[in-house]
């Protein structure tokens, strides 16, 4: 929403269709009639969500103006329609899973730039667990974050590194204007003060049911309390499990870990093994593990 508040930038709701499109179609040649129809079906399936705003029939009208379209031309119809309606000059996309296909997107859009927004994984995992998006077990709620960070590490070590900006969520919360100025500098745009008042455009971008559901916080100012929530909301046992799965990436990104000593490594390894293999089996396994490594029962919990 901060970027959408810029006078030149349009970012629609998450599109999701690039994953399927890139699996099935070439980006290096025009699509034939059968491929076009198949690609259109994939794209318009996502347009049925109210937050997309662009109706499938309107998409097909836009498509009818193209001659020998490449995959890029079809995929870009959605963004260009939003740009025109909003009177903007550039578009972006915020679909999280697209971190998996950054090289393909970079080839398809040679002038594209990528902003990786990373938050402390313990806050992410706890949020997922509270929302019950993945399941009750904390270690399952660490997977999406660790997977994304593995992609982030891979792409920033590649030839794409000059096109990638890493932004920490905590900086965006605690030093909002300075971080936004850094982002604007990276993408070659002037910082605009209205980016700090993104709440004013939320109603225009999202349907009411979305704002009453998972996006309800968008109309609230961000507060310092949003940073390091895990310190208040996680038990010692949960922190230990989270750091057993996330610790390497947390340390690489400069986040402070509670269990920092290398001496915890064997206990971390046993914890990962138990969570992956033995969690649904006998509780005796975890008791044996904790006894073997001498972990204080009081701190970990029964």
C-alpha positions in Angstrom: 0.0 0.0 0.0 2.9 2.4 0.6 4.1 1.8 -3.0 0.6 2.0 -4.3 0.3 5.4 -2.7 3.0 6.7 -5.1 1.7 8.7 -8.0 3.4 6.6 -10.6 3.2 3.0 -9.2 0.3 0.6 -9.6 0.3 -2.8 -7.8 -2.8 -4.9 -8.1 -3.8 -7.8 -5.8 -1.8 -11.0 -5.9 -2.0 -12.5 -9.4 -0.7 -16.1 -8.8 -0.9 -17.1 -12.5 2.8 -16.8 -13.4 3.7 -20.1 -11.8 1.4 -22.1 -14.0 2.1 -20.0 -17.1 5.9 -20.4 -16.9 5.5 -24.2 -16.4 3.5 -24.6 -19.6 4.5 -21.9 -22.1 7.6 -20.6 -23.8 8.5 -17.0 -23.2 10.7 -16.7 -26.3 8.2 -16.9 -29.1 4.6 -15.9 -29.9 1.9 -18.3 -28.7 -0.3 -20.1 -31.1 -4.1 -20.0 -30.9 -4.5 -23.1 -28.6 -1.8 -21.8 -26.3 -3.4 -18.4 -26.1 -6.7 -19.9 -25.1 -5.1 -22.1 -22.5 -3.1 -19.2 -21.0 -6.1 -17.0 -21.0 -8.0 -19.6 -19.0 -5.3 -19.7 -16.4 -5.2 -16.0 -16.1 -9.0 -15.4 -16.0 -9.4 -18.1 -13.3 -7.6 -15.7 -11.0 -9.6 -12.7 -12.2 -12.8 -14.1 -10.6 -11.6 -12.8 -7.2 -13.3 -9.5 -6.4 -10.1 -7.7 -5.4 -8.7 -8.2 -8.9 -11.4 -5.7 -10.3 -10.7 -6.6 -13.9 -13.5 -8.8 -15.3 -12.6 -11.8 -17.5 -14.7 -10.4 -20.4 -12.8 -7.1 -20.2 -9.5 -9.0 -20.2 -10.6 -10.7 -23.4 -11.5 -7.4 -25.0 -8.0 -6.2 -24.2 -6.5 -9.4 -25.6 -8.4 -8.9 -28.9 -6.2 -5.8 -29.6 -3.0 -7.9 -29.5 -1.4 -9.4 -32.6 0.8 -12.5 -32.3 1.2 -12.0 -28.5 4.0 -13.4 -26.4 3.3 -14.8 -23.0 4.5 -11.5 -21.5 1.9 -9.6 -23.5 -0.9 -11.8 -22.1 0.3 -11.7 -18.5 0.9 -7.9 -18.7 -2.7 -7.1 -19.7 -3.8 -7.2 -16.0 -1.1 -4.7 -14.9 -1.5 -2.4 -17.8 -5.3 -2.2 -17.3 -4.7 -1.2 -13.7 -2.1 1.3 -14.7 -4.5 2.9 -17.1 -7.5 3.0 -14.7 -5.3 4.4 -11.9 -3.4 6.9 -14.2 0.0 5.4 -13.2 3.2 4.9 -15.2 4.7 1.7 -13.7 3.4 -1.5 -12.3 4.5 -4.1 -9.8 3.4 -7.4 -8.3 3.4 -8.6 -4.7 2.6 -12.3 -5.1 4.9 -14.0 -2.4 5.5 -17.3 -4.2 7.0 -15.5 -7.2 10.3 -15.5 -5.3 10.6 -19.1 -6.7 10.7 -17.8 -10.3 12.8 -14.6 -10.1 15.2 -15.7 -12.9 12.3 -16.4 -15.3 10.6 -13.1 -14.5 13.9 -11.3 -15.0 14.1 -12.8 -18.4 10.5 -12.0 -19.3 10.9 -8.4 -18.0 14.5 -7.3 -18.7 14.1 -4.0 -16.9 12.5 -5.5 -13.8 13.7 -5.0 -10.2 13.0 -7.1 -7.2 12.4 -6.0 -3.6 12.7 -8.8 -1.0 10.9 -7.9 2.2 12.0 -10.1 5.1 10.7 -10.2 8.6 12.0 -12.0 11.6 11.1 -15.6 11.0 9.9 -16.2 14.5 7.3 -13.5 14.1 6.2 -15.0 10.8 5.9 -18.5 12.1 4.0 -17.5 15.2 1.6 -15.4 13.0 1.0 -18.4 10.7 0.4 -20.6 13.8 -2.1 -18.1 15.3 -4.0 -17.8 12.0 -4.0 -21.6 11.7 -3.0 -21.3 8.0 -0.7 -24.3 8.0 -1.5 -26.3 11.2 -1.0 -26.3 15.0 2.7 -27.4 15.0 5.1 -24.5 15.1 7.8 -26.3 13.1 5.4 -26.7 10.1 4.8 -22.9 10.2 8.5 -22.3 9.7 8.7 -23.9 6.3 7.4 -21.1 4.1 9.8 -18.7 5.6 12.9 -20.9 5.4 12.0 -21.9 1.8 11.7 -18.2 0.8 15.0 -17.4 2.5 16.7 -20.2 0.6 15.5 -18.7 -2.6 16.6 -15.2 -1.5 20.1 -16.5 -0.7 20.3 -18.3 -4.1 19.2 -15.3 -6.2 21.3 -12.7 -4.3 24.4 -14.9 -5.0 23.5 -15.0 -8.7 24.0 -12.5 -11.6 20.7 -11.0 -10.5 22.0 -9.5 -7.3 22.3 -5.9 -8.7 18.5 -6.0 -9.5 17.6 -7.1 -5.9 17.0 -4.9 -2.8 16.7 -6.6 0.6 14.4 -4.6 2.9 13.9 -5.6 6.5 10.3 -5.4 7.8 11.7 -4.1 11.1 13.4 -1.1 9.3 10.1 -0.4 7.5 8.3 -0.2 10.9 10.9 1.7 12.9 12.4 3.9 10.2 9.5 4.1 7.8 10.4 7.3 5.8 14.1 6.5 5.6 13.4 2.9 4.4 10.9 4.2 1.8 13.4 6.7 0.5 15.9 3.8 0.1 13.3 1.8 -1.9 12.5 4.8 -4.1 16.2 5.4 -4.8 16.5 1.7 -5.8 13.6 1.8 -8.3 14.5 5.3 -9.6 11.5 7.2 -8.3 11.2 10.3 -6.1 10.0 9.7 -2.6 6.5 11.2 -2.1 5.1 12.1 1.4 1.7 10.5 0.7 3.5 7.1 0.8 3.4 7.6 4.6 -0.4 7.9 4.6 -1.2 4.7 2.8 -4.3 4.1 5.0 -6.2 6.6 2.9 -6.2 4.4 -0.2 -6.9 1.0 1.4 -10.7 1.2 0.9 -10.1 1.9 -2.8 -7.9 -1.1 -3.3 -9.5 -3.8 -1.3 -13.2 -5.1 -1.0 -14.9 -4.6 2.5 -14.9 -8.4 3.2 -11.1 -8.5 2.8 -10.6 -5.6 5.2 -12.8 -7.3 7.8 -10.9 -10.5 7.4 -7.2 -11.1 7.0 -6.3 -7.6 5.9 -7.9 -5.7 8.8 -4.6 -4.3 10.0 -4.0 -2.4 6.8 -6.1 0.6 8.1 -4.0 0.9 11.2 -0.7 2.8 11.6 2.2 0.5 12.0 3.6 0.5 15.5 7.0 -0.5 17.1 5.1 -3.3 19.0 4.9 -5.1 15.6 8.7 -5.8 15.9 10.0 -8.9 17.7 6.6 -10.0 18.9 8.0 -13.4 19.4 9.7 -12.2 22.6 6.3 -11.6 24.1 4.2 -14.3 22.4 6.5 -17.4 22.3 7.3 -19.7 25.1 10.9 -20.8 25.7 10.1 -24.1 24.1 8.6 -22.5 21.0 11.6 -20.2 20.6 13.9 -23.2 20.8 11.9 -25.0 18.1 11.8 -22.0 15.9 15.5 -21.4 16.1 16.2 -25.1 15.5 14.6 -24.7 12.1 15.3 -21.0 11.3 18.5 -20.2 13.2 20.9 -20.3 10.2 19.0 -17.8 8.2 18.2 -15.6 11.3 21.9 -15.3 12.0 22.8 -14.7 8.4 20.4 -11.8 8.3 21.6 -10.3 11.5 18.7 -11.3 13.8 19.7 -12.0 17.4 19.0 -15.6 18.5 18.2 -16.5 22.1 20.1 -19.9 21.8 23.3 -18.6 20.2 25.9 -21.0 21.5 27.3 -23.6 19.1 26.7 -26.1 22.0 23.0 -26.1 21.1 23.7 -27.6 17.7 23.2 -31.3 18.7 19.9 -30.4 20.5 18.7 -28.5 17.5 19.5 -31.5 15.2 17.6 -33.8 17.5 14.7 -31.4 17.8 14.4 -31.2 14.0 14.5 -35.0 13.8 11.8 -35.4 16.4 9.5 -32.8 14.8 9.9 -34.3 11.4 9.7 -38.0 12.3 8.5 -38.6 15.8 6.1 -35.8 16.7 3.0 -37.9 16.0 4.5 -41.0 17.6 5.4 -41.7 21.2 6.2 -38.8 23.5 8.9 -41.0 24.9 11.2 -40.0 22.0 11.3 -36.4 22.9 11.8 -37.2 26.6 14.8 -39.4 25.7 16.2 -36.7 23.5 16.0 -34.0 26.2 17.5 -36.4 28.7 20.3 -37.3 26.3 21.3 -33.6 25.7 20.6 -32.5 29.3 18.2 -29.8 28.3 16.7 -28.1 31.3 13.2 -29.4 31.6 11.9 -26.3 33.3 12.8 -24.1 30.4 11.6 -26.4 27.7 8.3 -27.5 29.3 7.1 -31.0 29.7 
